[in-house]
Amino acid sequence: MENIYTYIMEFRGGTYTTQVKSNNLEASIKDWTDRIHEEQKQIGQLGLKTIKEIKEQLLRKDSDEKPVILNGLVNVWYFTVSTKKGFGTVHIIKTEKE
């Protein structure tokens, strides 16, 4: 069953919010990186090389940068990204599809 995953990213002074429909958290990460690639022109501080860095970092099987569920919360995760252009934080919120 698909759910909606809302990604809220703080990066280089900007806040970028994107939603994807995915079957699970892991699939949503790939879907999110694909979506920000598609929306790159709308995201001021995020170039194609930086998006590629983020995607490679998150999708590597041995990556340390995996979402961590926040203590005391349900369906809310957090992770960081570190690129040549800067450091970013990302929150993920899962909601059921209406």
Contacts in CASP RR format, 6 or more apart in sequence:
PFRMAT RR
TARGET T0000
AUTHOR 0000-0000-0000
METHOD contacts of the structure
MODEL  1
MENIYTYIMEFRGGTYTTQVKSNNLEASIKDWTDRIHEEQKQIGQLGLKT
IKEIKEQLLRKDSDEKPVILNGLVNVWYFTVSTKKGFGTVHIIKTEKE
1 23 0 8 1.000
1 97 0 8 1.000
2 21 0 8 1.000
2 22 0 8 1.000
2 23 0 8 1.000
2 97 0 8 1.000
3 21 0 8 1.000
3 22 0 8 1.000
3 23 0 8 1.000
3 94 0 8 1.000
3 95 0 8 1.000
3 96 0 8 1.000
3 97 0 8 1.000
4 19 0 8 1.000
4 20 0 8 1.000
4 21 0 8 1.000
4 94 0 8 1.000
4 95 0 8 1.000
4 96 0 8 1.000
4 97 0 8 1.000
5 19 0 8 1.000
5 20 0 8 1.000
5 21 0 8 1.000
5 22 0 8 1.000
5 25 0 8 1.000
5 28 0 8 1.000
5 31 0 8 1.000
5 32 0 8 1.000
5 92 0 8 1.000
5 93 0 8 1.000
5 94 0 8 1.000
5 95 0 8 1.000
6 17 0 8 1.000
6 18 0 8 1.000
6 19 0 8 1.000
6 92 0 8 1.000
6 93 0 8 1.000
6 94 0 8 1.000
6 95 0 8 1.000
7 16 0 8 1.000
7 17 0 8 1.000
7 18 0 8 1.000
7 19 0 8 1.000
7 20 0 8 1.000
7 28 0 8 1.000
7 32 0 8 1.000
7 90 0 8 1.000
7 91 0 8 1.000
7 92 0 8 1.000
8 15 0 8 1.000
8 16 0 8 1.000
8 17 0 8 1.000
8 90 0 8 1.000
8 91 0 8 1.000
8 92 0 8 1.000
8 93 0 8 1.000
9 15 0 8 1.000
9 16 0 8 1.000
9 17 0 8 1.000
9 18 0 8 1.000
9 36 0 8 1.000
9 81 0 8 1.000
9 88 0 8 1.000
9 89 0 8 1.000
9 90 0 8 1.000
9 91 0 8 1.000
10 88 0 8 1.000
10 89 0 8 1.000
10 90 0 8 1.000
11 45 0 8 1.000
11 46 0 8 1.000
11 81 0 8 1.000
11 86 0 8 1.000
11 87 0 8 1.000
11 88 0 8 1.000
11 89 0 8 1.000
12 45 0 8 1.000
12 85 0 8 1.000
12 86 0 8 1.000
12 88 0 8 1.000
13 45 0 8 1.000
14 45 0 8 1.000
16 36 0 8 1.000
16 43 0 8 1.000
16 46 0 8 1.000
18 32 0 8 1.000
18 35 0 8 1.000
18 36 0 8 1.000
18 39 0 8 1.000
20 28 0 8 1.000
20 31 0 8 1.000
20 32 0 8 1.000
20 35 0 8 1.000
21 31 0 8 1.000
21 97 0 8 1.000
22 28 0 8 1.000
22 31 0 8 1.000
25 67 0 8 1.000
25 77 0 8 1.000
25 92 0 8 1.000
25 94 0 8 1.000
28 92 0 8 1.000
28 94 0 8 1.000
29 58 0 8 1.000
29 59 0 8 1.000
29 67 0 8 1.000
30 59 0 8 1.000
33 51 0 8 1.000
33 54 0 8 1.000
33 55 0 8 1.000
33 58 0 8 1.000
33 59 0 8 1.000
36 43 0 8 1.000
36 46 0 8 1.000
36 51 0 8 1.000
36 54 0 8 1.000
37 48 0 8 1.000
37 51 0 8 1.000
37 55 0 8 1.000
40 46 0 8 1.000
40 47 0 8 1.000
40 48 0 8 1.000
40 51 0 8 1.000
45 85 0 8 1.000
47 85 0 8 1.000
49 84 0 8 1.000
50 83 0 8 1.000
50 84 0 8 1.000
50 85 0 8 1.000
53 81 0 8 1.000
53 83 0 8 1.000
53 84 0 8 1.000
54 81 0 8 1.000
54 83 0 8 1.000
57 63 0 8 1.000
57 65 0 8 1.000
57 81 0 8 1.000
57 82 0 8 1.000
57 83 0 8 1.000
58 65 0 8 1.000
58 66 0 8 1.000
58 79 0 8 1.000
58 81 0 8 1.000
65 79 0 8 1.000
65 80 0 8 1.000
65 81 0 8 1.000
65 82 0 8 1.000
66 79 0 8 1.000
67 77 0 8 1.000
67 78 0 8 1.000
67 79 0 8 1.000
67 90 0 8 1.000
67 92 0 8 1.000
68 77 0 8 1.000
68 78 0 8 1.000
68 79 0 8 1.000
69 76 0 8 1.000
69 77 0 8 1.000
70 76 0 8 1.000
70 77 0 8 1.000
70 78 0 8 1.000
75 93 0 8 1.000
75 94 0 8 1.000
75 95 0 8 1.000
76 91 0 8 1.000
76 92 0 8 1.000
76 93 0 8 1.000
76 94 0 8 1.000
77 91 0 8 1.000
77 92 0 8 1.000
78 89 0 8 1.000
78 90 0 8 1.000
78 91 0 8 1.000
78 92 0 8 1.000
79 89 0 8 1.000
79 90 0 8 1.000
79 92 0 8 1.000
80 87 0 8 1.000
80 88 0 8 1.000
80 89 0 8 1.000
80 90 0 8 1.000
81 87 0 8 1.000
81 88 0 8 1.000
81 89 0 8 1.000
81 90 0 8 1.000
82 88 0 8 1.000
END
